[in-house]
Each structure stands twice: as structure tokens, then as C-alpha cells.
Amino acid sequence: MKNLFYLIFTFCIATVLFSSCGRDKVYQERKTFNENTWDRLGKGKTIEFKNIAIEDTSVVYDVYVTLRHTPYINERKVKFLMKIVYPQGIVRESVHTIELRDKDNKDWVGDAMGDMIDVEKRCRAFVSLPEKGNYTITITNLGTYSKTVGLMDMGIIVKKSNLKEYQNE
């Protein structure tokens, strides 16, 4: 009985500690591509992440983009246009590129597990979101080919900026 109490107590403490690590994360979502293909032309070239609820306007945020791709992807990098649409309709645009291979073009960037490679990159840092409400982020394919083949999914993570992290850089 005593061992069971310690086991439950340890589990509760671990749960509290690990759940507090993600408290700065405001939003996370992934979109899966049909047949591992992201079109650059026509319908499907833009993916949309809606209802990003921002309540705290006193802090700044980082926007990360996540990719999951196969080793058979037809691009060396993923280039895209990111639009942040404010609740009142203001739009902020920026162009980003995520390299898929290291600078020597030998190894994959990110975490590889079998035929899946996961990449996470901070694309926007210290973003001010001054209005309370629901924001939308869209990502539009600016790739070299008419279709990016081998891209399984793409996602967005919005976190409160960690100012201490930038002071150490």
C-alpha cells in the first residue's frame, strides 16, 4: 500500500512538472497533405490556421513552422509566404525558407525516424499581437516546382517569447 502511494505521488509530481513546460505555448496545429503533395498553383497552395486565440497582448510571441517530409522530397528547401491576419483584418506578410539539408547537403536537418523527417523552425520572433481575439496564419507555397512532392504535413506553433533565450544568443 505504501509503495502504491509513492508511485501515485511520483506520477502526480511528474505530471505537474511536465505540463508546466508547455505553458507558454498558445497554439499548435498541423495540416496533412493529400498524397504527400503540396501544390504551388491553384487550389491547395495556401493552408490556413484559424482561431489562434490571443488573450495576453502585453507579451510578444514567436511563430514556429513545423514540417514532416519523406527522404524523397523533390525540394532542397521549402519556401513560403506567411501572412498573419489580425482580428480587425490587418495583414502582415513575410517570406521564409526552411532548409531541409545541412550546409554540406549531406544530412537532413531535423529529427529523422525511418522515412519521416521532422523539422521545426522559428520563423518569426518577438511578434507583437496587440489585439485580443482570434488571429489567422496562412502559409502559401513559393516552391520551385508546381508541386512539392514528399511533404507529409506542415504546422504552426505560437509561443510566448522567451526573452532569456535571446539574451544568451
C-alpha atoms as an extended CHARMM CRD file, in Angstrom:
* protein
*
       169  EXT
         1         1  MET       CA              0.0000000000        0.0000000000        0.0000000000  PROA      1               0.0000000000
         2         2  LYS       CA              2.8310000000        2.3480000000        0.8930000000  PROA      2               0.0000000000
         3         3  ASN       CA              4.5550000000        1.6610000000       -2.4540000000  PROA      3               0.0000000000
         4         4  LEU       CA              1.3410000000        2.3980000000       -4.3180000000  PROA      4               0.0000000000
         5         5  PHE       CA              1.0680000000        5.7620000000       -2.5410000000  PROA      5               0.0000000000
         6         6  TYR       CA              4.6480000000        6.6950000000       -3.5320000000  PROA      6               0.0000000000
         7         7  LEU       CA              4.0210000000        5.5970000000       -7.1110000000  PROA      7               0.0000000000
         8         8  ILE       CA              0.8750000000        7.7370000000       -7.4040000000  PROA      8               0.0000000000
         9         9  PHE       CA              2.5750000000       10.6830000000       -5.6820000000  PROA      9               0.0000000000
        10        10  THR       CA              5.5870000000       10.4750000000       -8.0360000000  PROA      10              0.0000000000
        11        11  PHE       CA              3.2880000000       10.2610000000      -11.0630000000  PROA      11              0.0000000000
        12        12  CYS       CA              1.3480000000       13.3680000000       -9.9360000000  PROA      12              0.0000000000
        13        13  ILE       CA              4.5370000000       15.3980000000       -9.3770000000  PROA      13              0.0000000000
        14        14  ALA       CA              5.9230000000       14.3530000000      -12.7730000000  PROA      14              0.0000000000
        15        15  THR       CA              2.6500000000       15.2890000000      -14.4700000000  PROA      15              0.0000000000
        16        16  VAL       CA              2.6910000000       18.7600000000      -12.9270000000  PROA      16              0.0000000000
        17        17  LEU       CA              6.3410000000       19.3450000000      -13.8450000000  PROA      17              0.0000000000
        18        18  PHE       CA              5.9990000000       18.2000000000      -17.4450000000  PROA      18              0.0000000000
        19        19  SER       CA              2.7190000000       20.0050000000      -18.0660000000  PROA      19              0.0000000000
        20        20  SER       CA              4.1770000000       23.3170000000      -16.8780000000  PROA      20              0.0000000000
        21        21  CYS       CA              6.9090000000       23.1340000000      -19.5600000000  PROA      21              0.0000000000
        22        22  GLY       CA              4.3960000000       23.9130000000      -22.2990000000  PROA      22              0.0000000000
        23        23  ARG       CA              2.5400000000       26.7200000000      -20.5700000000  PROA      23              0.0000000000
        24        24  ASP       CA              3.9920000000       29.3300000000      -22.9320000000  PROA      24              0.0000000000
        25        25  LYS       CA              2.5190000000       27.5310000000      -25.9580000000  PROA      25              0.0000000000
        26        26  VAL       CA             -0.5790000000       29.3840000000      -27.1150000000  PROA      26              0.0000000000
        27        27  TYR       CA             -1.4500000000       27.4380000000      -30.2660000000  PROA      27              0.0000000000
        28        28  GLN       CA             -0.3540000000       24.3290000000      -32.1430000000  PROA      28              0.0000000000
        29        29  GLU       CA             -1.8680000000       22.6630000000      -35.1890000000  PROA      29              0.0000000000
        30        30  ARG       CA             -0.7180000000       20.5340000000      -38.1230000000  PROA      30              0.0000000000
        31        31  LYS       CA             -2.2690000000       20.1140000000      -41.5720000000  PROA      31              0.0000000000
        32        32  THR       CA             -1.7510000000       16.9090000000      -43.5390000000  PROA      32              0.0000000000
        33        33  PHE       CA             -1.2280000000       16.9920000000      -47.3050000000  PROA      33              0.0000000000
        34        34  ASN       CA             -3.1260000000       14.5690000000      -49.5350000000  PROA      34              0.0000000000
        35        35  GLU       CA             -0.7540000000       12.1160000000      -51.2120000000  PROA      35              0.0000000000
        36        36  ASN       CA              2.1960000000       13.9130000000      -49.5290000000  PROA      36              0.0000000000
        37        37  THR       CA              1.9190000000       16.7100000000      -52.1010000000  PROA      37              0.0000000000
        38        38  TRP       CA              1.6280000000       20.4880000000      -51.6330000000  PROA      38              0.0000000000
        39        39  ASP       CA              0.5130000000       22.3190000000      -54.7710000000  PROA      39              0.0000000000
        40        40  ARG       CA              2.0850000000       25.6470000000      -55.7000000000  PROA      40              0.0000000000
        41        41  LEU       CA             -0.5370000000       26.5170000000      -58.3030000000  PROA      41              0.0000000000
        42        42  GLY       CA             -4.3000000000       26.6490000000      -57.8990000000  PROA      42              0.0000000000
        43        43  LYS       CA             -6.3790000000       25.3660000000      -55.0440000000  PROA      43              0.0000000000
        44        44  GLY       CA             -4.3570000000       23.9330000000      -52.1710000000  PROA      44              0.0000000000
        45        45  LYS       CA             -1.3650000000       26.2600000000      -52.4710000000  PROA      45              0.0000000000
        46        46  THR       CA             -2.3880000000       28.0760000000      -49.2730000000  PROA      46              0.0000000000
        47        47  ILE       CA             -3.0230000000       26.3860000000      -45.9530000000  PROA      47              0.0000000000
        48        48  GLU       CA             -4.8290000000       28.2160000000      -43.1960000000  PROA      48              0.0000000000
        49        49  PHE       CA             -4.5880000000       28.0490000000      -39.4250000000  PROA      49              0.0000000000
        50        50  LYS       CA             -7.6100000000       29.7490000000      -37.8570000000  PROA      50              0.0000000000
        51        51  ASN       CA             -8.7970000000       30.7250000000      -34.4040000000  PROA      51              0.0000000000
        52        52  ILE       CA             -5.4160000000       31.4430000000      -32.8640000000  PROA      52              0.0000000000
        53        53  ALA       CA             -6.7840000000       32.9420000000      -29.6580000000  PROA      53              0.0000000000
        54        54  ILE       CA             -4.6240000000       35.7230000000      -28.2110000000  PROA      54              0.0000000000
        55        55  GLU       CA             -5.6820000000       36.9770000000      -24.7960000000  PROA      55              0.0000000000
        56        56  ASP       CA             -2.4210000000       38.4460000000      -23.4760000000  PROA      56              0.0000000000
        57        57  THR       CA             -1.4130000000       41.4810000000      -25.5740000000  PROA      57              0.0000000000
        58        58  SER       CA              1.3050000000       42.5910000000      -23.1440000000  PROA      58              0.0000000000
        59        59  VAL       CA              3.8300000000       39.9700000000      -24.3250000000  PROA      59              0.0000000000
        60        60  VAL       CA              5.4750000000       39.1670000000      -27.6490000000  PROA      60              0.0000000000
        61        61  TYR       CA              5.2600000000       35.8450000000      -29.4380000000  PROA      61              0.0000000000
        62        62  ASP       CA              7.3870000000       33.5020000000      -31.5550000000  PROA      62              0.0000000000
        63        63  VAL       CA              5.8790000000       31.7170000000      -34.5450000000  PROA      63              0.0000000000
        64        64  TYR       CA              7.3550000000       28.3290000000      -35.4520000000  PROA      64              0.0000000000
        65        65  VAL       CA              6.6780000000       26.3000000000      -38.5780000000  PROA      65              0.0000000000
        66        66  THR       CA              6.8980000000       22.5190000000      -38.4290000000  PROA      66              0.0000000000
        67        67  LEU       CA              7.4000000000       20.2270000000      -41.4120000000  PROA      67              0.0000000000
        68        68  ARG       CA              7.2440000000       16.4760000000      -41.7730000000  PROA      68              0.0000000000
        69        69  HSD       CA              8.6550000000       15.1190000000      -45.0210000000  PROA      69              0.0000000000
        70        70  THR       CA              9.9870000000       11.9530000000      -46.6060000000  PROA      70              0.0000000000
        71        71  PRO       CA             13.5740000000       11.4610000000      -47.7850000000  PROA      71              0.0000000000
        72        72  TYR       CA             12.1770000000       11.5110000000      -51.3290000000  PROA      72              0.0000000000
        73        73  ILE       CA             11.0750000000       15.1580000000      -51.2430000000  PROA      73              0.0000000000
        74        74  ASN       CA             11.7070000000       16.9830000000      -54.5230000000  PROA      74              0.0000000000
        75        75  GLU       CA             12.9000000000       20.2600000000      -52.9120000000  PROA      75              0.0000000000
        76        76  ARG       CA             16.1130000000       21.0990000000      -51.0550000000  PROA      76              0.0000000000
        77        77  LYS       CA             14.2940000000       23.7870000000      -49.1150000000  PROA      77              0.0000000000
        78        78  VAL       CA             10.7080000000       24.8210000000      -48.5090000000  PROA      78              0.0000000000
        79        79  LYS       CA              9.9630000000       28.4410000000      -49.3710000000  PROA      79              0.0000000000
        80        80  PHE       CA              6.6530000000       30.0430000000      -48.3950000000  PROA      80              0.0000000000
        81        81  LEU       CA              4.7670000000       33.2720000000      -47.7700000000  PROA      81              0.0000000000
        82        82  MET       CA              3.4040000000       33.6530000000      -44.2520000000  PROA      82              0.0000000000
        83        83  LYS       CA              0.5120000000       36.0160000000      -43.5690000000  PROA      83              0.0000000000
        84        84  ILE       CA             -0.6320000000       36.8910000000      -40.0750000000  PROA      84              0.0000000000
        85        85  VAL       CA             -4.1920000000       38.2540000000      -40.1740000000  PROA      85              0.0000000000
        86        86  TYR       CA             -5.2390000000       40.2720000000      -37.1340000000  PROA      86              0.0000000000
        87        87  PRO       CA             -8.7970000000       40.1270000000      -35.7210000000  PROA      87              0.0000000000
        88        88  GLN       CA             -9.6040000000       43.5380000000      -37.2830000000  PROA      88              0.0000000000
        89        89  GLY       CA             -8.2440000000       42.4730000000      -40.7020000000  PROA      89              0.0000000000
        90        90  ILE       CA             -4.7230000000       43.9480000000      -40.7090000000  PROA      90              0.0000000000
        91        91  VAL       CA             -2.3260000000       41.6400000000      -42.6040000000  PROA      91              0.0000000000
        92        92  ARG       CA              1.4160000000       41.2420000000      -42.0230000000  PROA      92              0.0000000000
        93        93  GLU       CA              3.3760000000       39.2710000000      -44.6520000000  PROA      93              0.0000000000
        94        94  SER       CA              6.8560000000       37.7470000000      -44.6730000000  PROA      94              0.0000000000
        95        95  VAL       CA              8.7070000000       35.2390000000      -46.8630000000  PROA      95              0.0000000000
        96        96  HSD       CA             10.5760000000       32.3300000000      -45.2540000000  PROA      96              0.0000000000
        97        97  THR       CA             12.7790000000       29.4520000000      -46.3270000000  PROA      97              0.0000000000
        98        98  ILE       CA             13.3620000000       26.2840000000      -44.3420000000  PROA      98              0.0000000000
        99        99  GLU       CA             16.4420000000       24.3410000000      -45.3830000000  PROA      99              0.0000000000
       100       100  LEU       CA             15.9130000000       20.5790000000      -45.4060000000  PROA      100             0.0000000000
       101       101  ARG       CA             19.5960000000       19.5950000000      -45.5960000000  PROA      101             0.0000000000
       102       102  ASP       CA             22.6850000000       20.7880000000      -43.7470000000  PROA      102             0.0000000000
       103       103  LYS       CA             25.1020000000       23.2720000000      -45.3460000000  PROA      103             0.0000000000
       104       104  ASP       CA             27.1630000000       20.4030000000      -46.8530000000  PROA      104             0.0000000000
       105       105  ASN       CA             23.9650000000       18.9160000000      -48.3580000000  PROA      105             0.0000000000
       106       106  LYS       CA             24.7600000000       15.5460000000      -46.7430000000  PROA      106             0.0000000000
       107       107  ASP       CA             22.4400000000       15.1350000000      -43.7790000000  PROA      107             0.0000000000
       108       108  TRP       CA             18.8240000000       16.0090000000      -43.1410000000  PROA      108             0.0000000000
       109       109  VAL       CA             18.0400000000       18.9080000000      -40.8520000000  PROA      109             0.0000000000
       110       110  GLY       CA             15.6880000000       17.8610000000      -38.0690000000  PROA      110             0.0000000000
       111       111  ASP       CA             14.8110000000       14.5540000000      -36.4810000000  PROA      111             0.0000000000
       112       112  ALA       CA             14.7830000000       11.5510000000      -38.8110000000  PROA      112             0.0000000000
       113       113  MET       CA             12.9290000000        8.3890000000      -37.8870000000  PROA      113             0.0000000000
       114       114  GLY       CA             12.6040000000        5.8560000000      -40.6640000000  PROA      114             0.0000000000
       115       115  ASP       CA             11.0590000000        7.5180000000      -43.7140000000  PROA      115             0.0000000000
       116       116  MET       CA              9.9210000000       10.6150000000      -41.7920000000  PROA      116             0.0000000000
       117       117  ILE       CA             11.9530000000       13.7220000000      -41.0700000000  PROA      117             0.0000000000
       118       118  ASP       CA             10.5520000000       16.3290000000      -38.6520000000  PROA      118             0.0000000000
       119       119  VAL       CA             11.7680000000       19.9170000000      -38.8300000000  PROA      119             0.0000000000
       120       120  GLU       CA             10.7970000000       22.7910000000      -36.5430000000  PROA      120             0.0000000000
       121       121  LYS       CA             11.9950000000       26.3360000000      -37.2410000000  PROA      121             0.0000000000
       122       122  ARG       CA             11.2640000000       29.6410000000      -35.5670000000  PROA      122             0.0000000000
       123       123  CYS       CA             10.2710000000       31.8610000000      -38.4680000000  PROA      123             0.0000000000
       124       124  ARG       CA              9.0940000000       34.9560000000      -36.6050000000  PROA      124             0.0000000000
       125       125  ALA       CA             10.4730000000       36.1620000000      -33.2710000000  PROA      125             0.0000000000
       126       126  PHE       CA              9.1230000000       38.8950000000      -30.9920000000  PROA      126             0.0000000000
       127       127  VAL       CA              5.8540000000       39.2550000000      -32.9080000000  PROA      127             0.0000000000
       128       128  SER       CA              3.5740000000       41.8280000000      -31.3400000000  PROA      128             0.0000000000
       129       129  LEU       CA             -0.0730000000       40.7800000000      -31.4010000000  PROA      129             0.0000000000
       130       130  PRO       CA             -1.6850000000       43.9140000000      -29.9840000000  PROA      130             0.0000000000
       131       131  GLU       CA             -5.3640000000       42.9770000000      -30.3710000000  PROA      131             0.0000000000
       132       132  LYS       CA             -7.2280000000       40.4790000000      -28.2320000000  PROA      132             0.0000000000
       133       133  GLY       CA             -9.1200000000       37.9700000000      -30.3240000000  PROA      133             0.0000000000
       134       134  ASN       CA             -8.6740000000       35.2920000000      -32.9670000000  PROA      134             0.0000000000
       135       135  TYR       CA             -5.8100000000       35.5730000000      -35.4330000000  PROA      135             0.0000000000
       136       136  THR       CA             -5.3060000000       33.5790000000      -38.6260000000  PROA      136             0.0000000000
       137       137  ILE       CA             -1.9900000000       32.4990000000      -40.1190000000  PROA      137             0.0000000000
       138       138  THR       CA             -1.8080000000       31.4010000000      -43.7490000000  PROA      138             0.0000000000
       139       139  ILE       CA              1.1330000000       29.7620000000      -45.4920000000  PROA      139             0.0000000000
       140       140  THR       CA              1.3970000000       29.8550000000      -49.2980000000  PROA      140             0.0000000000
       141       141  ASN       CA              3.7390000000       27.6110000000      -51.2700000000  PROA      141             0.0000000000
       142       142  LEU       CA              6.5010000000       29.5270000000      -53.1050000000  PROA      142             0.0000000000
       143       143  GLY       CA              8.4440000000       26.4140000000      -54.1240000000  PROA      143             0.0000000000
       144       144  THR       CA             10.4540000000       25.8720000000      -57.2680000000  PROA      144             0.0000000000
       145       145  TYR       CA              8.2010000000       23.1880000000      -58.7260000000  PROA      145             0.0000000000
       146       146  SER       CA              4.4700000000       23.1720000000      -59.4150000000  PROA      146             0.0000000000
       147       147  LYS       CA              4.1180000000       20.5990000000      -56.6270000000  PROA      147             0.0000000000
       148       148  THR       CA              6.2280000000       19.8850000000      -53.5770000000  PROA      148             0.0000000000
       149       149  VAL       CA              6.1760000000       16.0910000000      -53.5180000000  PROA      149             0.0000000000
       150       150  GLY       CA              7.1930000000       14.2650000000      -50.3330000000  PROA      150             0.0000000000
       151       151  LEU       CA              5.8690000000       16.8020000000      -47.8240000000  PROA      151             0.0000000000
       152       152  MET       CA              3.5960000000       14.9670000000      -45.3990000000  PROA      152             0.0000000000
       153       153  ASP       CA              2.3560000000       17.7960000000      -43.1990000000  PROA      153             0.0000000000
       154       154  MET       CA              3.0090000000       21.3380000000      -42.0650000000  PROA      154             0.0000000000
       155       155  GLY       CA              2.1330000000       23.0320000000      -38.8270000000  PROA      155             0.0000000000
       156       156  ILE       CA              2.2230000000       26.2040000000      -36.7790000000  PROA      156             0.0000000000
       157       157  ILE       CA              3.2380000000       26.7000000000      -33.1590000000  PROA      157             0.0000000000
       158       158  VAL       CA              2.7320000000       30.0590000000      -31.4430000000  PROA      158             0.0000000000
       159       159  LYS       CA              4.5810000000       30.5290000000      -28.1420000000  PROA      159             0.0000000000
       160       160  LYS       CA              5.2130000000       33.3940000000      -25.8030000000  PROA      160             0.0000000000
       161       161  SER       CA              8.7460000000       34.6280000000      -26.4890000000  PROA      161             0.0000000000
       162       162  ASN       CA             11.4150000000       33.5810000000      -24.0210000000  PROA      162             0.0000000000
       163       163  LEU       CA             13.4700000000       36.7440000000      -23.5360000000  PROA      163             0.0000000000
       164       164  LYS       CA             16.1620000000       34.9150000000      -21.5290000000  PROA      164             0.0000000000
       165       165  GLU       CA             16.8110000000       32.6680000000      -24.5260000000  PROA      165             0.0000000000
       166       166  TYR       CA             17.6440000000       35.6800000000      -26.6960000000  PROA      166             0.0000000000
       167       167  GLN       CA             19.9290000000       37.2320000000      -24.1020000000  PROA      167             0.0000000000
       168       168  ASN       CA             22.0940000000       34.0830000000      -24.2620000000  PROA      168             0.0000000000
       169       169  GLU       CA             22.4360000000       34.1470000000      -28.0680000000  PROA      169             0.0000000000
